[in-house]
Amino acid sequence: MAEVDRIVELEMRQAFQDDTIQALNDVIAAQGEAIVRLQMQVSELIRRYEEVVGQYGAGEEGEEAPPPHY
C-alpha cells in the first residue's frame, strides 16, 4: 500500500507543478505583451519629442535658447 500512496503523492505533486508552470507561463506571456506595448509607446514618445525639438529648433548643441521674456 505504501508504494501506491507514494505514486499517488507523486502524481498529485506533478499536477500541482503543471498548474504552477502554466500560471507562470501565462504571467510571462502577459509581461511580454506589456513590454511590446511599452516599447511602442516609448518609440512614439521619442518620435513626438523629436518633432517638437525640430519645430522649435534646438540650435547648436550646448547653445541655450533665450529666456521667454526676450
PyRosetta script that sets phi, psi and omega in degrees:
from pyrosetta import init, pose_from_sequence

init()
pose = pose_from_sequence("MAEVDRIVELEMRQAFQDDTIQALNDVIAAQGEAIVRLQMQVSELIRRYEEVVGQYGAGEEGEEAPPPHY")
pose.set_psi(1, -33.5)
pose.set_omega(1, -178.6)
pose.set_phi(2, -62.2)
pose.set_psi(2, -36.5)
pose.set_omega(2, 180.0)
pose.set_phi(3, -65.2)
pose.set_psi(3, -40.9)
pose.set_omega(3, 178.9)
pose.set_phi(4, -65.8)
pose.set_psi(4, -42.8)
pose.set_omega(4, 178.4)
pose.set_phi(5, -61.2)
pose.set_psi(5, -40.4)
pose.set_omega(5, 179.9)
pose.set_phi(6, -63.6)
pose.set_psi(6, -43.3)
pose.set_omega(6, 179.4)
pose.set_phi(7, -65.0)
pose.set_psi(7, -43.1)
pose.set_omega(7, 178.8)
pose.set_phi(8, -61.6)
pose.set_psi(8, -43.5)
pose.set_omega(8, 178.4)
pose.set_phi(9, -60.3)
pose.set_psi(9, -44.5)
pose.set_omega(9, 178.9)
pose.set_phi(10, -64.2)
pose.set_psi(10, -40.3)
pose.set_omega(10, 178.4)
pose.set_phi(11, -65.4)
pose.set_psi(11, -38.8)
pose.set_omega(11, 177.9)
pose.set_phi(12, -65.9)
pose.set_psi(12, -43.4)
pose.set_omega(12, 177.9)
pose.set_phi(13, -60.0)
pose.set_psi(13, -43.1)
pose.set_omega(13, -179.9)
pose.set_phi(14, -62.8)
pose.set_psi(14, -41.0)
pose.set_omega(14, 179.3)
pose.set_phi(15, -62.9)
pose.set_psi(15, -44.3)
pose.set_omega(15, 177.9)
pose.set_phi(16, -64.2)
pose.set_psi(16, -39.7)
pose.set_omega(16, 178.8)
pose.set_phi(17, -65.8)
pose.set_psi(17, -39.8)
pose.set_omega(17, 176.9)
pose.set_phi(18, -60.9)
pose.set_psi(18, -42.8)
pose.set_omega(18, 178.3)
pose.set_phi(19, -63.8)
pose.set_psi(19, -42.2)
pose.set_omega(19, 179.9)
pose.set_phi(20, -64.9)
pose.set_psi(20, -43.3)
pose.set_omega(20, 178.9)
pose.set_phi(21, -62.2)
pose.set_psi(21, -42.2)
pose.set_omega(21, 178.8)
pose.set_phi(22, -64.4)
pose.set_psi(22, -41.9)
pose.set_omega(22, 178.9)
pose.set_phi(23, -63.4)
pose.set_psi(23, -42.9)
pose.set_omega(23, 177.9)
pose.set_phi(24, -64.0)
pose.set_psi(24, -40.7)
pose.set_omega(24, 178.0)
pose.set_phi(25, -61.2)
pose.set_psi(25, -42.0)
pose.set_omega(25, 178.3)
pose.set_phi(26, -61.7)
pose.set_psi(26, -42.2)
pose.set_omega(26, 179.3)
pose.set_phi(27, -64.3)
pose.set_psi(27, -44.9)
pose.set_omega(27, -179.7)
pose.set_phi(28, -62.9)
pose.set_psi(28, -40.6)
pose.set_omega(28, 178.5)
pose.set_phi(29, -63.5)
pose.set_psi(29, -42.9)
pose.set_omega(29, 178.9)
pose.set_phi(30, -64.9)
pose.set_psi(30, -39.5)
pose.set_omega(30, 178.4)
pose.set_phi(31, -65.9)
pose.set_psi(31, -38.1)
pose.set_omega(31, 177.4)
pose.set_phi(32, -61.4)
pose.set_psi(32, -42.8)
pose.set_omega(32, 177.7)
pose.set_phi(33, -64.6)
pose.set_psi(33, -40.6)
pose.set_omega(33, 178.8)
pose.set_phi(34, -64.0)
pose.set_psi(34, -39.8)
pose.set_omega(34, 179.0)
pose.set_phi(35, -62.9)
pose.set_psi(35, -42.8)
pose.set_omega(35, 179.1)
pose.set_phi(36, -62.1)
pose.set_psi(36, -44.3)
pose.set_omega(36, 178.7)
pose.set_phi(37, -61.9)
pose.set_psi(37, -43.8)
pose.set_omega(37, 179.8)
pose.set_phi(38, -64.3)
pose.set_psi(38, -39.0)
pose.set_omega(38, 177.8)
pose.set_phi(39, -63.2)
pose.set_psi(39, -40.3)
pose.set_omega(39, 178.3)
pose.set_phi(40, -65.2)
pose.set_psi(40, -40.7)
pose.set_omega(40, 179.3)
pose.set_phi(41, -65.5)
pose.set_psi(41, -42.0)
pose.set_omega(41, 178.6)
pose.set_phi(42, -63.7)
pose.set_psi(42, -42.9)
pose.set_omega(42, 177.8)
pose.set_phi(43, -60.0)
pose.set_psi(43, -42.0)
pose.set_omega(43, 178.5)
pose.set_phi(44, -65.3)
pose.set_psi(44, -42.1)
pose.set_omega(44, 178.4)
pose.set_phi(45, -63.9)
pose.set_psi(45, -40.0)
pose.set_omega(45, 177.2)
pose.set_phi(46, -62.8)
pose.set_psi(46, -44.3)
pose.set_omega(46, 179.6)
pose.set_phi(47, -60.2)
pose.set_psi(47, -45.9)
pose.set_omega(47, -180.0)
pose.set_phi(48, -64.3)
pose.set_psi(48, -41.8)
pose.set_omega(48, 178.8)
pose.set_phi(49, -60.1)
pose.set_psi(49, -45.1)
pose.set_omega(49, 180.0)
pose.set_phi(50, -64.2)
pose.set_psi(50, -35.0)
pose.set_omega(50, 175.4)
pose.set_phi(51, -63.6)
pose.set_psi(51, -46.2)
pose.set_omega(51, -178.6)
pose.set_phi(52, -64.2)
pose.set_psi(52, -45.7)
pose.set_omega(52, 179.4)
pose.set_phi(53, -61.8)
pose.set_psi(53, -39.9)
pose.set_omega(53, 178.8)
pose.set_phi(54, -65.9)
pose.set_psi(54, -37.5)
pose.set_omega(54, -179.1)
pose.set_phi(55, -67.5)
pose.set_psi(55, -40.6)
pose.set_omega(55, -174.8)
pose.set_phi(56, -95.1)
pose.set_psi(56, -0.7)
pose.set_omega(56, 177.9)
pose.set_phi(57, 61.8)
pose.set_psi(57, 110.0)
pose.set_omega(57, -178.9)
pose.set_phi(58, -77.7)
pose.set_psi(58, -13.0)
pose.set_omega(58, -178.7)
pose.set_phi(59, 74.0)
pose.set_psi(59, -168.8)
pose.set_omega(59, 178.0)
pose.set_phi(60, -69.2)
pose.set_psi(60, 151.2)
pose.set_omega(60, 178.7)
pose.set_phi(61, -63.8)
pose.set_psi(61, 132.7)
pose.set_omega(61, -179.5)
pose.set_phi(62, 89.1)
pose.set_psi(62, -14.2)
pose.set_omega(62, 179.5)
pose.set_phi(63, -86.9)
pose.set_psi(63, 131.3)
pose.set_omega(63, 179.8)
pose.set_phi(64, -94.1)
pose.set_psi(64, 145.4)
pose.set_omega(64, 175.7)
pose.set_phi(65, -72.4)
pose.set_psi(65, 151.5)
pose.set_omega(65, 178.3)
pose.set_phi(66, -65.3)
pose.set_psi(66, 153.2)
pose.set_omega(66, 178.9)
pose.set_phi(67, -60.5)
pose.set_psi(67, 157.1)
pose.set_omega(67, -175.6)
pose.set_phi(68, -62.3)
pose.set_psi(68, -21.7)
pose.set_omega(68, -176.2)
pose.set_phi(69, -82.3)
pose.set_psi(69, -0.5)
pose.set_omega(69, 178.5)
pose.set_phi(70, -80.0)
pose.dump_pdb("model.pdb")
